[in-house]
Amino acid sequence: CSSDLPLIRAALYVKEALQMLLLMSNPVAPPPLKTLTPIDFVHKMNAYKAFSEVSPITQFVNFTGAQAILEALDDADCIHVIDFDIGCGAQWASLIQELPLRKRGAPSLKITAVAPLSISHAFELSLARENLVQFANDVGVAFQLHVVNLDLFDPSSSSMPNVGTSEDELIAV
């Protein structure tokens, strides 16, 4: 049945992720990650959506994370989230939606995505930016999305990548 395809695709993504974890724990160098084409990305999004519809885990995690940020940074006028796995950015919709409902009004929100800038990630980040900016505009939240190129990060260096924080921001990671 064609309605089973997104669920099967989601299962395949879970299988690939588990295989990657096994390969990463092996001292032999893992094979390079497959570059996603736009069609692969559409399939990935459909699988994510299907998984979200059949399992409460994704929504629970997103809402719980948003609530923790809202409670911890309740008095913030500017919230800066540093995200190491932004994906399509859907996990931030619940936070963006809740910000204008605060008694003090909506703070500005900046998200810094720390991600590799390969072709597939650039495409995914572009879609994430477009969707999040549009959604934030729709609900009246001042929003920015910045990307820090993870490919330029040198773990042997003592310096951290510049994520562009300022003194007036409260930070969540």
C-alpha positions as CSV (number, residue, x, y, z in Angstrom):
1,C,0.0,0.0,0.0
2,S,1.4,3.4,-1.0
3,S,0.4,4.9,2.4
4,D,2.9,2.6,4.0
5,L,5.8,4.0,2.0
6,P,6.6,7.0,4.3
7,L,6.6,4.7,7.4
8,I,8.9,2.2,5.6
9,R,11.2,5.1,4.6
10,A,11.3,6.3,8.2
11,A,12.3,2.8,9.3
12,L,15.1,2.8,6.7
13,Y,16.4,6.1,8.0
14,V,16.4,4.7,11.5
15,K,18.3,1.6,10.2
16,E,20.8,3.8,8.4
17,A,21.3,5.9,11.6
18,L,21.9,2.8,13.7
19,Q,24.4,1.4,11.1
20,M,26.2,4.7,11.2
21,L,26.5,4.5,15.0
22,L,27.9,1.0,14.7
23,L,30.4,2.1,12.1
24,M,31.4,5.2,14.1
25,S,32.3,3.0,17.1
26,N,34.5,0.9,14.8
27,P,38.1,2.2,14.5
28,V,38.0,1.7,10.8
29,A,37.0,4.9,9.0
30,P,33.3,4.9,8.2
31,P,32.1,5.4,4.6
32,P,31.3,9.0,3.6
33,L,27.7,10.0,4.1
34,K,25.5,10.0,1.0
35,T,24.7,13.4,-0.3
36,L,21.0,14.0,-0.4
37,T,19.4,15.1,-3.6
38,P,16.3,17.4,-3.4
39,I,14.1,14.2,-4.0
40,D,15.9,12.4,-1.2
41,F,15.2,15.5,1.0
42,V,11.4,15.3,0.1
43,H,11.4,11.6,1.0
44,K,13.2,12.4,4.3
45,M,10.6,15.1,5.1
46,N,7.7,12.7,4.3
47,A,9.3,10.1,6.5
48,Y,9.7,12.6,9.4
49,K,6.1,13.7,9.0
50,A,4.8,10.1,8.9
51,F,6.8,9.2,12.0
52,S,5.5,12.4,13.8
53,E,2.0,11.4,13.0
54,V,2.2,7.8,14.3
55,S,4.5,8.5,17.3
56,P,4.0,11.1,20.0
57,I,7.7,11.1,20.8
58,T,8.7,13.8,18.3
59,Q,6.0,16.2,19.3
60,F,6.6,15.5,23.0
61,V,10.3,16.2,22.7
62,N,9.7,19.4,20.7
63,F,7.1,20.7,23.1
64,T,9.1,19.8,26.2
65,G,12.2,21.4,24.8
66,A,10.3,24.6,23.9
67,Q,8.7,24.7,27.4
68,A,12.1,24.3,29.1
69,I,13.5,27.2,27.1
70,L,10.4,29.4,27.7
71,E,10.6,28.7,31.5
72,A,14.4,29.2,31.8
73,L,14.5,32.4,29.6
74,D,11.1,33.9,30.7
75,D,12.5,37.4,31.3
76,A,14.6,37.5,28.1
77,D,14.1,40.2,25.5
78,C,16.3,38.3,23.1
79,I,16.7,34.5,22.9
80,H,19.6,32.9,21.1
81,V,19.4,29.2,20.5
82,I,22.4,27.3,19.3
83,D,21.3,24.1,17.4
84,F,23.7,21.4,16.5
85,D,21.1,19.3,14.5
86,I,18.6,21.7,13.0
87,G,17.5,19.4,10.2
88,C,14.4,21.0,8.7
89,G,13.8,23.2,11.7
90,A,10.4,21.9,12.5
91,Q,11.4,21.4,16.2
92,W,11.3,25.2,16.6
93,A,7.8,25.8,15.5
94,S,6.3,25.2,18.9
95,L,8.7,27.7,20.5
96,I,8.1,30.3,17.9
97,Q,4.3,29.9,18.3
98,E,4.5,30.3,22.1
99,L,6.7,33.4,22.2
100,P,4.0,36.0,21.3
101,L,1.8,34.6,24.1
102,R,4.1,35.6,26.9
103,K,2.9,38.4,29.2
104,R,5.9,40.5,28.4
105,G,5.3,40.1,24.6
106,A,7.5,38.3,22.1
107,P,11.2,38.4,22.5
108,S,13.4,38.3,19.4
109,L,14.6,34.9,18.5
110,K,17.9,34.0,16.9
111,I,18.8,30.5,16.0
112,T,22.4,29.6,15.1
113,A,22.6,26.3,13.3
114,V,26.0,24.6,13.6
115,A,26.1,22.4,10.5
116,P,28.2,21.1,7.7
117,L,27.6,23.1,4.5
118,S,27.7,20.3,2.0
119,I,25.3,20.6,-0.9
120,S,22.6,18.6,0.8
121,H,22.9,20.4,4.0
122,A,22.8,23.8,2.2
123,F,19.6,22.8,0.5
124,E,18.0,21.6,3.8
125,L,19.2,24.8,5.6
126,S,17.8,27.0,2.9
127,L,14.4,25.3,3.3
128,A,14.6,25.5,7.1
129,R,15.4,29.2,6.9
130,E,12.6,29.9,4.5
131,N,10.0,28.0,6.6
132,L,11.1,29.4,9.9
133,V,11.3,33.0,8.7
134,Q,7.8,32.8,7.2
135,F,6.3,31.1,10.3
136,A,7.9,33.7,12.6
137,N,6.6,36.5,10.5
138,D,3.1,35.0,10.5
139,V,3.0,34.9,14.3
140,G,4.8,38.2,14.8
141,V,8.2,37.1,16.1
142,A,11.4,38.9,15.1
143,F,13.5,36.1,13.9
144,Q,17.0,35.4,12.5
145,L,18.7,32.2,11.4
146,H,22.5,32.1,11.2
147,V,24.6,29.2,10.1
148,V,28.1,28.4,11.4
149,N,30.0,26.1,9.0
150,L,30.9,22.9,11.0
151,D,33.3,21.9,8.2
152,L,35.6,24.8,9.3
153,F,35.7,23.7,13.0
154,D,39.0,22.2,14.1
155,P,38.6,20.1,17.2
156,S,42.3,20.2,17.9
157,S,42.2,24.0,18.2
158,S,41.3,25.5,21.5
159,S,39.1,28.1,19.9
160,M,35.4,27.6,19.4
161,P,33.5,28.6,16.3
162,N,32.1,32.1,16.4
163,V,28.3,31.8,16.9
164,G,27.7,35.5,17.0
165,T,26.4,36.1,20.5
166,S,25.8,39.5,22.0
167,E,25.5,40.7,25.6
168,D,21.8,41.3,25.5
169,E,21.0,37.7,24.4
170,L,20.1,34.8,26.7
171,I,21.5,31.6,25.2
172,A,20.0,28.1,25.0
173,V,21.8,25.1,23.5
